[in-house]
Amino acid sequence: MIHIVEVKSDRKIMAYQIQTHDSLKKTDSELMKAFLVKNRGSIGSVFAPISGKIRLNQIVYRPWETIVPSE
């Protein structure tokens, strides 16, 4: 599930997904990857209970602590 989809004022699409488990697998990123393929030019981030930013299956995973609400 993609939890939040935001369209910025410059029409850029941002997609956010929140994971609750810290044992990440390649299959966890498949939904976000499919969303980004279907919506070319969009940007996606997955937030998970991890200690640092990683890239898995071409998807960026970020720690929960880095979530910053848009203004």
C-alpha positions in Angstrom: 0.0 0.0 0.0 1.2 3.5 -0.8 0.1 5.4 2.3 0.4 9.1 1.1 0.4 10.5 -2.4 1.1 14.3 -2.6 1.0 16.5 -5.6 3.3 19.5 -5.1 2.5 23.0 -6.5 5.0 22.3 -9.4 2.8 19.2 -10.2 5.6 16.8 -9.0 4.1 13.6 -7.5 5.5 12.4 -4.2 4.6 8.9 -2.8 5.3 7.8 0.7 5.1 4.3 2.2 5.6 3.3 5.8 7.0 0.0 6.8 6.7 -1.4 10.4 9.2 -4.2 10.2 13.0 -3.7 10.2 13.9 -6.9 8.2 13.5 -5.4 4.8 13.4 -7.6 1.7 13.5 -6.9 -2.0 9.8 -7.8 -2.3 8.9 -5.0 0.2 9.8 -2.5 -2.5 7.8 -3.9 -5.4 4.7 -1.9 -4.8 6.6 1.4 -4.6 8.6 0.5 -7.7 5.4 -0.3 -9.7 3.9 3.0 -8.6 7.0 4.9 -9.8 7.0 3.1 -13.1 3.3 3.9 -13.7 3.8 7.5 -12.7 7.0 8.5 -14.5 8.8 11.5 -13.0 7.3 10.9 -9.5 9.5 10.5 -6.4 9.0 7.8 -3.8 10.3 7.3 -0.3 9.8 4.3 2.1 10.1 5.0 5.8 11.1 2.1 8.0 12.5 1.5 11.5 16.1 1.5 10.3 19.2 3.4 11.5 20.2 5.0 8.2 19.2 5.6 4.6 19.6 2.6 2.3 18.7 1.8 -1.3 17.0 -1.6 -2.0 15.7 -2.6 -5.5 16.2 1.0 -6.7 14.0 2.4 -3.9 15.2 4.7 -1.1 14.5 3.6 2.4 14.7 6.3 5.2 14.5 6.1 9.0 11.2 7.0 10.5 12.9 9.9 12.3 13.5 11.7 9.0 9.9 12.1 8.2 9.2 15.9 7.8 5.7 17.1 7.0 5.3 19.3 3.9 4.6 22.9 4.4 
